[in-house]
C-alpha cells in the first residue's frame, strides 16, 4: 500500500458537523450529492474526506476516541490558532512542536481530532 485514498467519519448529526467543518474549520463541500454524507475538498482537492450518517447503531458508543485526521497547512499555525480560537473551536492544547513540524489539534462535535500540521 502506498497512500490513503479517502477517509470517512461517522457523525451523530450530519447538519451540525457540516456546519462545524465549513463555518468553523473552513473546509469546502465538494459538491457531490449524497443525502447521507457530506464530502469535503480542502486546498483545491489535495485532501478529501467525508462525514456521514452512521453505518451502524452508534447509540451509547463513544466516537472519535483514538482517531485523528491530519491536514497540512500553508499559513502560519499561530494565525490558524487565533482564527479557530475566535470561532470558539475546542483546541486540545497549544501549538506543539513535533519532529514533523508544528501541530494544532481541534476537536469536532463527535470527538474526532482534526490535526493541522505546518511542516518544517
N, C-alpha and C positions, 0 to 999 in steps of 0.2 A: 504494500500500500504506500501511496505517496502523498495524498492530501485528503483533507476532509472536504467533501463536496458541498454539504449542506447541513444545517442544524435546525432543529425544531424544538421549541419549548412548549409544553402543555401548560395552559393557564386556566385559572378558575373563572375569570371574567374577561372575555376577549375584548370588549369595548374599553374597559378600564386599562388593560395592558396596552392596547393600541394607543390610547391617549398618552400613557406614560412614555412609551417608546418614541412617539412622534413629537409630542409637545415638550417633554422634559429632556429627553436624550438627543433629539434632533434627527432620528432615523427617518427615511422616506419610504413610503409604501411603493412596492414595485409595480403596482397596477395589475396584478394577477387576480382575477376574480375567483374567489373561493369563500362561500358563506361560513365555513367552519375554521378559517385561518386568515392570517394576515402575513403576507410575505414582505420583507423589507429589503431595500437595497441601501447600501451605505458607501459613500465616497465613490460615486459613479459605478456602482455594481461590483466593487472589489470584494466586498464581503456581503453575503446574503444569508439570511436566516428567516425563520418564521415563528410566530406564536400561533397556537391553535387550540381549539376546544379539546377537552380531554378525549383520549382514545379509549380509556377505561374509566372506571369509577375512582375518583380522587377523594371522595368523602373520607375525612379522618386521616388523610395522608399528608405528610409534610412535603411540600415541593421545594425545589431549589437547593436542598442540602447537598453540598459537595459538588455542585455544578457551577462552572464559570465559563462564559464566553469572553474571549479576548479580542479586542479591536485595536489595531494600530492607528495612531492619530498623527496628523502633521502639525497641529498647533501646539503651543506650549502647554504642558499639562497643568500648570498653575492657572492658566486662563480658563481651561475646561473646568477645573475645580471651582473657581469663582462663579462661573456660569451655572453649574449644576447646583451649587450651594444657594444661589439666588433663586433657583426654581424649587427649592426645598426637597431636592433629591437626597435620599438617605445615602451617605457615603460611609464606607466601612474603614474609617481611619483617614489619616492624612496621606499625601503623596508619599510613596515609598520608593527607595532605590533598590533595584534588583540587578542581577547580572545581565539582564536583557535591556534595561533602561528603567525609566521611572514609570510607576503604575499608579492608577487611581481606581478604586473599586466602588461601584454603585450597586445598590440592592434594588431589584424590581419589586412590584407589588406581590409576587408569589415567592419571593425569597431567593431568586436566582441572582448570582453575582455577575455583573457586567464589568469587565476589567478593561480599562483603557491603557494602552502602552505607548509611551513616547520612547522610541528606540534610541540607544546610544549612538 
